[in-house]
Amino acid sequence: MGKRYFCDYCDRSFQDNLHNRKKHLNGVQHLRAKRVWYDLFRDAAAILQEEQTKKPCRKFLQTGQCDFGSNCRFSHMTEQDLEKLSAQVQGEQRSRELRQEGADVPPGTIEDWLEKRAKRLSVAQSN
């Protein structure tokens, strides 16, 4: 049967040879899945900056769904989402400034981290 290659980004496996691996790694599905994976780890400031430059998606605003999903070139964030994101960015900047000044900032709890992670995953799945 031979060796098989498993792609963690796409959650797929296929026979491992040079042709199949190149075809998969250069494929549209793999590149999209890889981009979605790395987008989960972007900081809030980068996401906010990108979303503010985009125009709102009309179809998403009207129906709540978009055929393009995460590949849409328009923004799927509402005004409330943008406000929450900007508040998060400001909070991160304040804590960064406090750390630079040498003030004792208590580290976040595991519950905070899990809550933020769950929000990021739900946003990624909804897009």
TORVEXVEX-214040 format. One record per residue (C-alpha): residue in three letters; x, y, z; residue number from 1. Coordinates in Angstrom, 1 decimal. Layout:
<rs>
type:ALA	x:X	y:Y	z:Z	seq:NUM
...
</rs>
This chain:
<rs>
type:MET	x:0.0	y:0.0	z:0.0	seq:1
type:GLY	x:2.9	y:2.4	z:0.7	seq:2
type:LYS	x:3.3	y:5.4	z:3.0	seq:3
type:ARG	x:0.5	y:7.9	z:3.5	seq:4
type:TYR	x:0.8	y:11.6	z:4.1	seq:5
type:PHE	x:-1.6	y:13.3	z:6.6	seq:6
type:CYS	x:-2.1	y:17.0	z:6.3	seq:7
type:ASP	x:-3.0	y:18.6	z:9.6	seq:8
type:TYR	x:-4.4	y:21.7	z:8.1	seq:9
type:CYS	x:-6.9	y:19.9	z:5.8	seq:10
type:ASP	x:-7.4	y:16.9	z:8.0	seq:11
type:ARG	x:-6.8	y:14.6	z:5.0	seq:12
type:SER	x:-4.5	y:11.8	z:4.1	seq:13
type:PHE	x:-3.3	y:10.6	z:0.7	seq:14
type:GLN	x:-0.6	y:8.4	z:-0.8	seq:15
type:ASP	x:2.8	y:10.0	z:-0.2	seq:16
type:ASN	x:4.8	y:10.6	z:-3.3	seq:17
type:LEU	x:6.3	y:13.8	z:-4.8	seq:18
type:HIS	x:3.5	y:14.4	z:-7.3	seq:19
type:ASN	x:0.6	y:14.0	z:-4.9	seq:20
type:ARG	x:2.3	y:16.0	z:-2.2	seq:21
type:LYS	x:3.1	y:18.9	z:-4.5	seq:22
type:LYS	x:-0.4	y:18.9	z:-6.0	seq:23
type:HIS	x:-1.9	y:19.0	z:-2.5	seq:24
type:LEU	x:0.4	y:21.6	z:-1.0	seq:25
type:ASN	x:-0.2	y:24.0	z:-4.0	seq:26
type:GLY	x:-4.0	y:23.3	z:-4.0	seq:27
type:VAL	x:-6.6	y:25.9	z:-3.3	seq:28
type:GLN	x:-8.2	y:23.9	z:-0.4	seq:29
type:HIS	x:-4.9	y:23.4	z:1.4	seq:30
type:LEU	x:-3.9	y:27.1	z:1.0	seq:31
type:ARG	x:-7.3	y:28.2	z:2.4	seq:32
type:ALA	x:-7.1	y:25.8	z:5.3	seq:33
type:LYS	x:-3.6	y:26.9	z:6.1	seq:34
type:ARG	x:-4.6	y:30.6	z:6.0	seq:35
type:VAL	x:-7.6	y:29.9	z:8.3	seq:36
type:TRP	x:-5.3	y:28.1	z:10.8	seq:37
type:TYR	x:-2.7	y:30.9	z:11.0	seq:38
type:ASP	x:-5.5	y:33.5	z:11.2	seq:39
type:LEU	x:-6.5	y:32.0	z:14.5	seq:40
type:PHE	x:-3.2	y:33.2	z:16.0	seq:41
type:ARG	x:-3.2	y:36.8	z:14.7	seq:42
type:ASP	x:-3.3	y:39.5	z:17.3	seq:43
type:ALA	x:-6.4	y:41.7	z:17.7	seq:44
type:ALA	x:-4.7	y:44.8	z:16.4	seq:45
type:ALA	x:-3.9	y:43.2	z:13.1	seq:46
type:ILE	x:-7.4	y:41.9	z:12.8	seq:47
type:LEU	x:-8.9	y:45.3	z:13.6	seq:48
type:GLN	x:-6.8	y:47.1	z:11.1	seq:49
type:GLU	x:-7.7	y:44.7	z:8.4	seq:50
type:GLU	x:-11.4	y:44.7	z:9.2	seq:51
type:GLN	x:-11.5	y:48.5	z:9.3	seq:52
type:THR	x:-10.1	y:48.8	z:5.7	seq:53
type:LYS	x:-12.8	y:46.4	z:4.3	seq:54
type:LYS	x:-16.3	y:47.5	z:3.3	seq:55
type:PRO	x:-19.2	y:45.6	z:4.9	seq:56
type:CYS	x:-20.5	y:42.5	z:3.1	seq:57
type:ARG	x:-24.0	y:43.3	z:1.9	seq:58
type:LYS	x:-25.1	y:39.7	z:1.6	seq:59
type:PHE	x:-23.8	y:38.9	z:5.1	seq:60
type:LEU	x:-25.7	y:41.9	z:6.6	seq:61
type:GLN	x:-28.9	y:41.0	z:4.8	seq:62
type:THR	x:-29.0	y:37.2	z:5.3	seq:63
type:GLY	x:-26.4	y:36.5	z:8.0	seq:64
type:GLN	x:-24.5	y:34.2	z:5.6	seq:65
type:CYS	x:-22.1	y:34.6	z:2.8	seq:66
type:ASP	x:-21.2	y:32.1	z:0.1	seq:67
type:PHE	x:-17.6	y:33.0	z:0.3	seq:68
type:GLY	x:-17.2	y:32.6	z:4.0	seq:69
type:SER	x:-13.6	y:33.4	z:5.2	seq:70
type:ASN	x:-12.5	y:34.0	z:1.7	seq:71
type:CYS	x:-14.9	y:37.0	z:1.3	seq:72
type:ARG	x:-13.1	y:40.2	z:0.5	seq:73
type:PHE	x:-15.7	y:42.2	z:2.5	seq:74
type:SER	x:-16.0	y:42.4	z:6.3	seq:75
type:HIS	x:-18.4	y:40.2	z:8.1	seq:76
type:MET	x:-18.1	y:42.1	z:11.4	seq:77
type:THR	x:-20.9	y:44.3	z:12.8	seq:78
type:GLU	x:-20.3	y:47.6	z:14.5	seq:79
type:GLN	x:-20.6	y:45.9	z:17.9	seq:80
type:ASP	x:-18.0	y:43.4	z:16.9	seq:81
type:LEU	x:-15.6	y:46.2	z:15.8	seq:82
type:GLU	x:-16.2	y:48.1	z:19.0	seq:83
type:LYS	x:-15.4	y:45.0	z:21.1	seq:84
type:LEU	x:-12.3	y:44.3	z:19.1	seq:85
type:SER	x:-11.1	y:47.9	z:19.5	seq:86
type:ALA	x:-11.7	y:47.7	z:23.2	seq:87
type:GLN	x:-9.7	y:44.5	z:23.4	seq:88
type:VAL	x:-6.8	y:46.2	z:21.4	seq:89
type:GLN	x:-6.9	y:49.2	z:23.8	seq:90
type:GLY	x:-6.8	y:46.8	z:26.8	seq:91
type:GLU	x:-3.8	y:44.9	z:25.4	seq:92
type:GLN	x:-2.0	y:48.2	z:24.7	seq:93
type:ARG	x:-2.6	y:49.4	z:28.3	seq:94
type:SER	x:-1.3	y:46.1	z:29.8	seq:95
type:ARG	x:1.7	y:46.3	z:27.5	seq:96
type:GLU	x:2.5	y:49.8	z:28.6	seq:97
type:LEU	x:2.1	y:48.8	z:32.3	seq:98
type:ARG	x:4.6	y:45.9	z:31.7	seq:99
type:GLN	x:7.1	y:48.3	z:30.1	seq:100
type:GLU	x:6.8	y:50.7	z:33.1	seq:101
type:GLY	x:7.6	y:47.8	z:35.4	seq:102
type:ALA	x:4.2	y:47.6	z:37.1	seq:103
type:ASP	x:3.1	y:44.3	z:38.5	seq:104
type:VAL	x:0.4	y:42.9	z:36.2	seq:105
type:PRO	x:-1.1	y:39.7	z:37.3	seq:106
type:PRO	x:-1.0	y:37.1	z:34.6	seq:107
type:GLY	x:-4.3	y:36.1	z:33.0	seq:108
type:THR	x:-6.0	y:33.0	z:34.3	seq:109
type:ILE	x:-6.5	y:29.8	z:32.3	seq:110
type:GLU	x:-10.2	y:30.6	z:32.2	seq:111
type:ASP	x:-9.6	y:33.9	z:30.5	seq:112
type:TRP	x:-7.4	y:32.2	z:27.9	seq:113
type:LEU	x:-10.0	y:29.5	z:27.3	seq:114
type:GLU	x:-12.7	y:32.1	z:26.9	seq:115
type:LYS	x:-10.7	y:34.1	z:24.4	seq:116
type:ARG	x:-9.8	y:30.9	z:22.5	seq:117
type:ALA	x:-13.4	y:29.8	z:22.3	seq:118
type:LYS	x:-14.4	y:33.2	z:21.0	seq:119
type:ARG	x:-11.7	y:33.1	z:18.3	seq:120
type:LEU	x:-12.7	y:29.6	z:17.2	seq:121
type:SER	x:-16.4	y:30.6	z:17.0	seq:122
type:VAL	x:-15.6	y:33.7	z:14.9	seq:123
type:ALA	x:-13.4	y:31.5	z:12.6	seq:124
type:GLN	x:-16.1	y:28.9	z:12.2	seq:125
type:SER	x:-18.8	y:31.6	z:11.5	seq:126
type:ASN	x:-16.7	y:33.2	z:8.8	seq:127
</rs>
